Amino acid sequence: MEPQVLERMVEPFFKTQMGQGTNGLGMTIAYNIVTGIFGGQINVKMASPRGTIIEIIVPKVVLTP
């Protein structure tokens, strides 16, 4: 993933390929759920030439009866 794509990947409606996949909302929705609702984080690591690794970290919640 190129640096300019990495900077914009959670922007609504941002796409790198026209006509394929979702309407540019997939990463925006995932980011908002993970960070906003669950208080987690998303880390992106470039693994050239194989691709990109996206790591999702969500805090563990322990419910007591």
Secondary structure, 3 states (H helix, E strand, C coil): CCHHHHHHCCCCCCCCCCCCCCCCCHHHHHHHHHHHHCCCEEEEEEECCCEEEEEEECCCCCCCC
